[in-house]
Amino acid sequence: MLISFDQLLHLAAQQTEPQRILFVFATRELRPGHQEKKEPDFTIIPQMFNDKTLDQLSTFDALAQEAKDAGLIWDLLFASGLEGANGQVPSLKLTDERLDLMVQAILQGVVEPFAIFDPSGNPVNLSRS
């Protein structure tokens, strides 16, 4: 299911526990021999990951501008929520662990659990079906 960035923020805000939104910025590199197939075949290369609490996020454009200001070049933004407990946002340790797992999943081609956006903020579907 494709959702917009605003919908992602809205869903996170509706949760009973505080949320961190996890982000992985990535590029796509075409694999050799992709011309022989109907659709381009590419590898996703994570470039940077970050997390934000809801009060640190305003819009997709603001997040994209932060990446641009940091000199980051990216093609895809993967996003996922991480729920806190007992009224507290998730710890930085848990956040780092989940970001590492998220990067590993993306490297293995497991992208279905994530909301994915292009640099303009449009939702992207990378499923193979």
PEUR-V973909 format. One record per residue. N is the residue number from 0. PSI is psi in radians with two decimals (999 if undefined). OMEGA is omega as a letter, one per 30 degrees, with the letter a starting at -180 (999 if undefined). D_CENTER is the distance of its C-alpha to the mean C-alpha in whole Angstrom. Layout:
n:N psi:PSI omega:OMEGA d_center:D_CENTER
n:N psi:PSI omega:OMEGA d_center:D_CENTER
This chain:
n:0 psi:2.20 omega:l d_center:15
n:1 psi:2.36 omega:l d_center:13
n:2 psi:2.68 omega:l d_center:12
n:3 psi:2.91 omega:l d_center:12
n:4 psi:-0.72 omega:l d_center:10
n:5 psi:-0.70 omega:l d_center:14
n:6 psi:-0.68 omega:l d_center:14
n:7 psi:-0.82 omega:l d_center:11
n:8 psi:-0.70 omega:l d_center:13
n:9 psi:-0.77 omega:l d_center:16
n:10 psi:-0.74 omega:l d_center:15
n:11 psi:-0.70 omega:a d_center:14
n:12 psi:-0.43 omega:a d_center:17
n:13 psi:-0.22 omega:a d_center:19
n:14 psi:2.66 omega:a d_center:19
n:15 psi:-0.46 omega:l d_center:22
n:16 psi:2.64 omega:l d_center:20
n:17 psi:2.61 omega:a d_center:18
n:18 psi:2.61 omega:l d_center:15
n:19 psi:2.43 omega:l d_center:12
n:20 psi:2.21 omega:a d_center:9
n:21 psi:2.37 omega:a d_center:6
n:22 psi:2.40 omega:l d_center:4
n:23 psi:2.07 omega:l d_center:4
n:24 psi:2.35 omega:a d_center:6
n:25 psi:2.81 omega:l d_center:9
n:26 psi:2.86 omega:l d_center:12
n:27 psi:2.33 omega:l d_center:14
n:28 psi:2.25 omega:l d_center:17
n:29 psi:2.40 omega:l d_center:20
n:30 psi:2.62 omega:l d_center:22
n:31 psi:2.50 omega:l d_center:26
n:32 psi:0.18 omega:a d_center:28
n:33 psi:-0.36 omega:a d_center:25
n:34 psi:-0.39 omega:a d_center:28
n:35 psi:-0.11 omega:a d_center:30
n:36 psi:2.82 omega:l d_center:27
n:37 psi:-0.79 omega:a d_center:27
n:38 psi:2.54 omega:l d_center:23
n:39 psi:2.45 omega:l d_center:21
n:40 psi:2.25 omega:a d_center:20
n:41 psi:2.81 omega:l d_center:17
n:42 psi:2.41 omega:l d_center:16
n:43 psi:2.22 omega:a d_center:12
n:44 psi:1.87 omega:l d_center:12
n:45 psi:2.37 omega:a d_center:10
n:46 psi:-0.66 omega:a d_center:11
n:47 psi:2.59 omega:l d_center:10
n:48 psi:2.73 omega:a d_center:8
n:49 psi:2.86 omega:l d_center:9
n:50 psi:2.70 omega:l d_center:10
n:51 psi:2.51 omega:l d_center:11
n:52 psi:2.88 omega:a d_center:14
n:53 psi:-0.59 omega:l d_center:15
n:54 psi:-0.17 omega:l d_center:18
n:55 psi:-0.10 omega:a d_center:16
n:56 psi:2.42 omega:l d_center:14
n:57 psi:-1.02 omega:a d_center:16
n:58 psi:2.88 omega:l d_center:14
n:59 psi:-0.76 omega:a d_center:12
n:60 psi:-0.68 omega:l d_center:14
n:61 psi:-0.71 omega:l d_center:15
n:62 psi:-0.77 omega:l d_center:11
n:63 psi:-0.65 omega:l d_center:12
n:64 psi:-0.67 omega:l d_center:15
n:65 psi:-0.76 omega:l d_center:15
n:66 psi:-0.74 omega:l d_center:13
n:67 psi:-0.77 omega:l d_center:16
n:68 psi:-0.51 omega:l d_center:18
n:69 psi:-0.02 omega:l d_center:17
n:70 psi:0.28 omega:a d_center:18
n:71 psi:2.33 omega:l d_center:14
n:72 psi:2.24 omega:a d_center:14
n:73 psi:2.75 omega:l d_center:11
n:74 psi:-0.53 omega:a d_center:11
n:75 psi:2.51 omega:l d_center:8
n:76 psi:2.08 omega:l d_center:4
n:77 psi:2.38 omega:a d_center:2
n:78 psi:2.55 omega:l d_center:3
n:79 psi:2.64 omega:l d_center:6
n:80 psi:2.65 omega:l d_center:9
n:81 psi:2.09 omega:a d_center:12
n:82 psi:2.42 omega:l d_center:16
n:83 psi:-2.92 omega:a d_center:18
n:84 psi:2.61 omega:l d_center:22
n:85 psi:0.66 omega:l d_center:25
n:86 psi:0.11 omega:a d_center:24
n:87 psi:2.50 omega:l d_center:22
n:88 psi:2.74 omega:l d_center:19
n:89 psi:2.56 omega:a d_center:17
n:90 psi:2.78 omega:l d_center:19
n:91 psi:-0.61 omega:l d_center:18
n:92 psi:-0.85 omega:l d_center:19
n:93 psi:-0.70 omega:l d_center:17
n:94 psi:-0.83 omega:l d_center:14
n:95 psi:-0.70 omega:l d_center:14
n:96 psi:-0.78 omega:a d_center:15
n:97 psi:-0.64 omega:l d_center:12
n:98 psi:-0.72 omega:l d_center:10
n:99 psi:-0.77 omega:l d_center:12
n:100 psi:-0.67 omega:l d_center:12
n:101 psi:-0.80 omega:l d_center:9
n:102 psi:-0.77 omega:l d_center:10
n:103 psi:-0.72 omega:l d_center:13
n:104 psi:-0.78 omega:l d_center:12
n:105 psi:-0.76 omega:l d_center:10
n:106 psi:-0.53 omega:l d_center:13
n:107 psi:0.01 omega:l d_center:15
n:108 psi:0.19 omega:l d_center:13
n:109 psi:1.67 omega:a d_center:12
n:110 psi:-0.13 omega:a d_center:9
n:111 psi:-0.58 omega:a d_center:11
n:112 psi:-0.12 omega:a d_center:10
n:113 psi:2.61 omega:l d_center:6
n:114 psi:2.38 omega:a d_center:6
n:115 psi:2.39 omega:a d_center:6
n:116 psi:2.62 omega:l d_center:7
n:117 psi:3.06 omega:a d_center:10
n:118 psi:-0.26 omega:l d_center:11
n:119 psi:-0.05 omega:l d_center:14
n:120 psi:0.08 omega:l d_center:11
n:121 psi:2.41 omega:l d_center:12
n:122 psi:2.53 omega:a d_center:11
n:123 psi:2.42 omega:l d_center:11
n:124 psi:2.01 omega:l d_center:13
n:125 psi:0.16 omega:a d_center:13
n:126 psi:2.63 omega:a d_center:15
n:127 psi:0.01 omega:a d_center:18
n:128 psi:999 omega:999 d_center:20
